[in-house]
Amino acid sequence: MRLKVSRSKNSASLYVTKTVYIDKKERTITVEKLGTEKELREKLNGADPYLWAKDYVDKLNKKEQEERRQVLVKLQQSKLIDKNKKQSFNGGYLFLQQLYHQLKLDQICSKITAKHKFSFNLDSILSRLIYGRILFPSSKLNTFQLSKTLIEPPDFELQHIYRSLEFIAQESDFIQAELYRNSLALSKRNDRILYYDCTNYYFEIEQEDGDRQFGPSKENRPNPIVEMGLFMDGDGIPLAFSIHSGNTNEQLTLQPLEKKILKDFSLSKFVVCTDAGLSSTSNRKFNNQGERAFITTQSVKKLKKHLKEWALSKEGWRLEGVLGTFDISKIEDSEELKDRYRDSMFYKDRWINEDGLEQHLIITYSLKYKEYQQQIRNKQIERAVKLIHTKPTNLKKHRQNDCKRFITKTNVTPNGEIAKTEIFSIDSDLIAYEQAFDGLYAVCTNLEDDAPAITKISQNRWKIEECFRLLKSDFKARPVYLSRDDRIKAHFTTCFLSLTIYRYLEQRLGGEFTSTEIITNLRNMNFYLAPGEGYVPTYTRTDFTDALHDTFGFRTDYEIVTMKQMKKIFRDTNK
């Protein structure tokens, strides 16, 4: 690079130029415009702009030479590697670290430390618990050991982790509220629509203790459980959570947590979207106040007789943007019409008054959904037939979607005689009953908006179900091995924070990659330490790693990342 001065009649402009080869032809390009002589003199407080410019170009050249410097790592085939000295480190956490600091979790830790006046580094501990939960989910002991594999080593002891859990639990509500406020500076939150759901996590124990109580397990496990309630915003970013004992009725968990959001988050105008299991009349009425509203799924089977008949009627269905109504039976009977409307969503709606509450009841019908339900039920029937041949037992003890529901038993033959043994058969009446509801989906709301718009909001509940899947599968939040209630709460607080950071990472990447791709690639972003020189990437550069570097504004995929470059990355991701 060199300095170029372009002179005109009244002024002189200074440029940094460079010779490059394009299509095997020598070209001179402008690297940077420094400004006019007059502008630079004013900027430099009267100093000579030409001397400054020459010095600036020299620095640019030195920097370029440093970046192009070839590094020779000398290794000896006769020299043993140092015992107990780690040479490979993970750098995937650096991208999580940038989000951690952008959400100002380090500042939250500082406030908690100032309040409780403990001496250990809560920021270092919490960040490693979060990185570990995403990259290497394991016990607290293993997380401590694995944190030593990060390029930046931990500055705490194992005992400090367990001590920190007490304070993380105490300040869980404060952490959630502060995190929400900090997130507003990072990006606009879609907090006008909030999704709420519950799940439970089991323990590898047999006796109840504290919050670990026997209750209805969503995984059908005979272990004590705790229950987690989670609020998520409309973009899938976690908002707040709560932990309850395993024997708590999940319908009672919504209002206490929502009250915390109203108080601590200063939110007052939003729509709460839930599934049917959380849609008690009390919860609906609670969100029929002020500027709040509700959208909840509704079981068509549990509607009153006249409403059920209306919902099951094949006539009176509408299609968004189309005048008139449709008779669904005509579409179902025509292959041509089925092909035409396979991707369509038909609907009908009306206002009802249930338990003193005016509600907008919306029923939708989809051919695709009908076919899906039929496929699921046919597989269940196949399993039920196989069970009949194995003489099933405990037929009364089956869940709502258990294939055993299709099996009936009797001691009477088709001729009306008493049979010597129990006779098992498929309940064709139940099959016919369920088939009548195929393709139907219903919601209740107090909103007056168009039915299709309300339905779309409700159907996005899959995002919160995906949150729970991530926690349970990718983050391995269960089984829980902790025993003290405060440590259990702290465990789920770190899981909540991990999920939040992961969701922001996912959002930044534009939803182009699956959770498996993201987590696996971050986990595999390892580096070999070349002492005195830098870090050599040992991972495979892919479209994912390119997208990751482009998104976060720094690169770790050079043939070697010098010590100087890595220190700069540390600074950039820690602010």
N, C-alpha and C positions, 0 to 999 in steps of 0.2 A: 504494500500500500504506500501511497505517496500523496504529498500535498499538491493541489492544483489551485492556481489563482486565476480567476476569470475577471478581466478588467473591462470596464466600459468607460464611457466618457466621464461619468460623474462618480463612479464607485468601483469597488473591487470585491468579489465574492470568493470565499475560500471553500474548497471541497476536499474530501478524502476520496481518492480514486484507486482503482485496482485493475490490473490486466488479467483477463480471464480468456479461456479458449472455449468458443461455442461453435460446434460443428467443425472442429479443427481449424477455426479461424480466430485470430487474435482480436479481442475486443477490449475496450476500456469502459468500465462501468463506474458509476458514482456509488460509493459506499455510504457516504453521509455528507450532507450539506451543513457546514459549520456556521455560516452566516456571512454577512457583509463585514468589511473592515470596521465600519462605523459601529455596527451592532456589537461586534466582539470587543472593541475598545470600551464601550459603555458597560458591557457585561464583566470585563476584566478590570474595571476601575482605572482605565488609562494605561494598562500594561500593553506591551507590544503584542498584537494579535498573531503576528507571523511566528515569533519565537514560541508562543504558546501552542500554536497549531502544529509546528514541527515536533515539539515535545509530545503532543497528543498522538500524532501519527506514529512516533517511535514506540509509545506504549502499546498502541494497537498491534504493531508488528511483533513486539515481544510477546504479547498475549497469544497471538496467532501461532508463533513459533512454539510456545509452550504447549498449546493444544495439539500441535502436530508432532510433538516430540515422541519418538519411539522409545518405549520402555523395554529394557532387557532385564528379565528376571533370571538371575543366576541360581541354578539348582545343581546340587551334587548328588550323583547316583550312589556315592559311598557314605553319605551323611544321613543318619536317621533323623526323622522328624522329631521335634520336641515332644516329650511325654506330657499328656494332659493339657496340651495347648491347642485350643480350638482354632481352626483355620478356615472354616466355612460358616457363613453367617447369612441370615435372612434379611432382605431389604424390602420385601413386599409391604411391611408394616408402615413404611415411610408415607405411603399414600393415605393410609388410615390416620397417620399422625397429623398430616396437614388438615384433615377434616376435624380431628379432635381439637386442634388449636383454633380453627376457624369457628367452632362452636363454643370456644372459650371455656372448655372444661377445666383447663389449667387454672383459670381465674376462679372458677367455682371451688376447686380444691383449696385455693389460697384463702378464700373466705371461711371455709369449714375449718381449716388449720388455725386461722386467727381466732375463731370462736372457741375451739376446744384446747388450743395451745399444746398440741402434741409435737414431738420432735421429728418423727419419721416423715418421709416425702410422700404425701398422699397422692400428689400429681403423678409421680413416677409409678406408684403402685396401681392406681386406677387405670392409667393408660395401658400398662402391661396386662392387666386383667382383661381389658377390652380387646387389645390386639390378640391376646391368647385365645379368647373366646371365639373370635372370628377365624383365626388362622390355625390354631392348634387346640381346639376345645378339649379340656381335660380337668383334672382335679386342681385344687389350689397349689398343692405340692408340685405337680407336674408343670403347671403354668409357671411357677417360679423357676424351675429348671430350664424350661423352654425359653423363658425370657432372656436367658444367657446366650441364646443363639441369635438374638437380634444384633445388628451392627452396633447399636448403642446399648451397652450393657446396663442392667438394673443397678440402682444405688440403694438397695434396701435388702433386708434379710427376710427369710421365710416368716419369722415371728411377726414381722411388721404387717404382712398381708392379713393375718388373722386378727391382729389388733385393729387394722383399718376397717375391717368388715363391720365392726360395732358402730363406727361413726358414719359409714356409708348408709347403714340401715337407719340410724337416727335422722339423717339428713336427706333421706330418699325423696320426700315431698319437696324439700327445698331444691334439690338437684333437678327434679323434673320441671319445676316452675322456672328456674333460672335457664335451663336448657331451652325451654320454649322461647323465652324472651331473647336469648342469644341467637336462636335460629332465625328470628325475624330479620336480623341484619345479614344473614347468609343468603336467604331467598324468601320470596313471598310464600306464606303458608296458606294452603287451601283449607282454612279452618271454619268455613261456613258449612261444611259437611263433615260430620264426625261419625266414624263407624265404631261400634262397640261389640265385643264378643268375649267369651270366657273359654278357658281350657283348664286342664289340670295336669299336674306333674307328679309322678309317683316316686316313692322312696324304696330302697332295697331293705326294708325292715318289715316286721310282722306285727308290731305293737304300736298303737296310737300314742302320740306324745305331742303336746303343744298344738301347733297349727296342723301337724301331720295327723289327719283323721281319715277314717274310712268314709267314702262317699261314692257317688255314681261316677266311676272312672270312664272317661271317653275312649280309653284304650282297653276297657274291659279287663283290667288287672286287679288281682285280689290284694293290692298293697295300699297302705295309707297314702293319701294324696294331699296336696295343697292346691288351691284354686287361684288362677290368675285372671284378672279382668283387665282388658286392654282397650284404650281409646286410640284410634288412628285417624289422621286427617284424610281429606279427599284424594291426596296424591300417594297415599300409602306410607307416609312418614309417621312413626309412633308419636303419640302426644302425651299420654299418661297411663299409669298402670297401678294396680293394687293387688295385694296378696291376702287371701282369706283361708280359713281352715277348710279342710276337704269336705266337711259335712255341711257347708253353707249353701243355702238355696241360691243359685246363680242369679235369679231374678232380683234378689235383694242387694246385689253388688253394684248395680248401675248407678243408683241415685247418690250414694256417698261419694263415689269417685267423680261423678258429674258435678256435685256441689263444690268439690275441691277445684275443679276446672273453672267454675264460675267465679270462685273467690280468688284463687292464686294466679290464674292465667288472665284474668280480666276479660274473659269472653262472655258474651251474653246473647249473641245472635247466631244460632246455628241449627242445623237439622241433625238429629241423632238417628242413625240407621242401624237396626238390629235384625237378628233372625227371630223366628217365632218363639224360640225358647226363652227369650228375654223380653217378650212383648206383653207383659202383664198389663192389666188395666191401669194399675197404679203407675207403672212406668210411662204409659201413654199419656195419662193425665198430667204427670210431672212435666212432660215436654209439650204440653198444651198450654203453657204459661209464657207470658212476656213475649219475647221475640224468638222463642224456641219452637221447634216443630219435630215431628217424628215420622219416620218411614220404617215399617216393619213387615217382614214376610208374614203371610197368613195362610194357614192350612185350609185348603178348599174343603177337605173332608170334615173339618170341624165347624164349618159355617152352619147357621140355622137352616132348616129345611128349605124355606122359600128362597134363600140366597144361594144355596147349593144347587137347587133346580135351575135358577137363573144362570149360574156359572156353567153348568153342564149343558145348557141349551146350545144347540149347534147354530142357532140363528142370532143375528144382531151383532156380529163381530165387525170391528172397524180396522182400517189400516191407515197409518199416518200418511197424510197428504193425499188420500183418495176419498172421493165423495161416495156416499152410500154405505151399505152394510153387506156382509158376506155370510153365506151359509157354509159352515165348515164341512158339513157332510158331503157337499158337492165337490169340494176340493179333495177330500180324502178318497172319494170314489173315482177320481180321474187322475191317471198317471201324468197327463199333460199339465194339469193344474198343480199337481204336487211338485213337479219339476219347476214350474213357474214361481211358486210361492214357498219353496223349501227354505229360503233364507229370510222369509218375512216374519214379522211379529204382529199378530193380530191382538186386538184388545177390546174389552168392554168395561165400562165403569159406572158407578152410581154412588150416591151418598147414603149412608146408613147411620142409625143411631143405636149404639151398643153401650150398655152400662152408663147411660147419661153422657155419652161422648159422641159428637158428630164426627164421622170418619168417611174418608174417600176410599172406597173399595175398588181396586183395579184388578182385573183378571186378564192375563195374557195367554196366548196360545201360539205354540211354535211346532211345526212339523219336525224340525231337527230335534227339539227337546223330547217330543213324543217318541221318535225313533230311538233316542238315547235311553229313555226310560224302559222301552220295550226290550232293548238289548240287555240291560242290567237285570231285569226281571227274568228273562229267558235263561240267563246264566244261573240265577238263583233257583229257578225251577229245576234245571238240570242237576244241581247239587242236591236238591230236595229228593229227586228221584233216586239218586245214588244212595242217599241216607236211608230211604225206605228199604232197600235191599240189605242194609246192615242193621236193621231193627233198631231204630233210633230210640233214645231215652230222653227224659227231661224236656219233653216238647213244650211244656208250659213255660219253661225258663228261657225264652228267646227275646232278643232285642227287636226293635221295630223293623229293622231291615234284614233280619236274620232269615235265611232261606227256610228255616224250620216252620215259619208261620204258614207255609203252604202245605204242611203235612197235617192231616187229621187222622185220628184213630177211633176205631169203634170195635165193639164186641158183637156186632150184629152183621150177618151176611146180607147180600142184596135181596135175598128171599125173606128176610125178617127173622131168621133163626139165630139163636145164640151161638156165636162162634167159640171154638175151643181156645183159640189164641187171639190176641189183639190184631186187628186188621188196619194197616196203614195205607193211606191213599192221598193223592193230590187234591187239594181243595179247589175245585174248578170255579165255585161260586166266588171265592175270595179273589181269584185271578181276574174274573170278569169284572168284579167290583173295582179293583185297582186299575184295570184297563180304561175304565170310564174317565179317569182323571189324567190319563197320559197327555203330556203336552201343555198342561195347565200350570200356571205360576201366578200367585196372588200376593198383593201387598195392601196394607192399610196405612193411611196417612191422614194428617189434618191439613195438608197442603192443597191448594186449589189449582196447582199447576197442571199442565197437560199430562195425561196418563203416560205416554211414551217417555217423557223426560224423567218422571218419577221412577218408572221402572228401570231405566238405565242407571240411576243412582243406586237403587237397591241391588242391581246385579253386580255392582263393583265391590260387593262384600267379599268377593274372592280374594281381594288384596289383604284383608285382615286374616283370612284363613291361611294365606301364603306366609304371613308374618309368623303365625304359630308353627307352620311347617318348618320354616327356617330355624326357629328357636329349638325345635325338637330334633330335627334331623341334622342340619348343617352345623348348628352351634351346640348341639348335644347338651341342651339345658336339663335333660333328664336321662337317667335317674339322678336324683339329688342325693349327695352323700353327706351333706351337712346336717347337724342335728339341732343346734340352737336356733330359735325363731329369728333372732336378729341376723344371724349369719345367712339364714335362708333368704330373708328379705334383701340382704346385701347382694347375695348371689343373683337374684332376679333383677336387682337394680343394674348390675353390670351387664346382664343379658339384655335388658331394655336399652341401655346406652349403646351396646354393641349393635343391636338391631337398627337403632337410629342412624348410627354412623354408616352402617352397611347400606341402608336405604338411600342415604345421600350419595354414596359412592355409585350405587346402581343408577340413580337418577342422573348423575353427572355423565355417566357413560351412555345415556340415552336409551337405556333398555335394550341394547344390542346384544348383550351377553347373558347367559343363564347364571344362576347362582353357583352352580357347579364349576362353570368356566372361570368365574371371577375368583372364587375362593381357592380353587386348585392352582390357578396361575399365580396368585399372590403368595400362596404357600410355597411354590416352587421357585420364587425369585431369589435364588441364592447367589452368594458371591464368595470367591476365593480371595483371601487376604494375601496380597503381595507386600510383605513388610517393607516399609519405607517408601513404597510407590503408590499403592492404592488398592482398589478392589476390582477383581476380574469377574464379570458376570458369567455364571455357569448355567443360566437358564436359556431357554429357547426364545428368541425374538419372534413374536407372532403379531397378527392383526390386533389381538387384545392388548399386548404390551405397547404397541404403537399408539392405540387409542388412549391407553392409560397415561402415557407420557404426554401426549398432546393435550389431554384434558387438564392435567395437573401442572403443566408448565415447567417441568424439569425432566431430565433424562438420566437413566442409569444403564442404558443399553450400549454405551461405547465399549470398545474392546477392553479398555481399562478406565475406571473412574478414579482419577487421582485423589490423593488425600485432600488436596485443596478443594477440588470439586465436591467431594463428599461432605466436607465441613460446611460448604455453602448450602448444600441440600439440607443438612441438619438445621442450619439457621433458618432457611426458608420454610421448612415444615414445622418448625417450633415457634412460629410467631402467628 
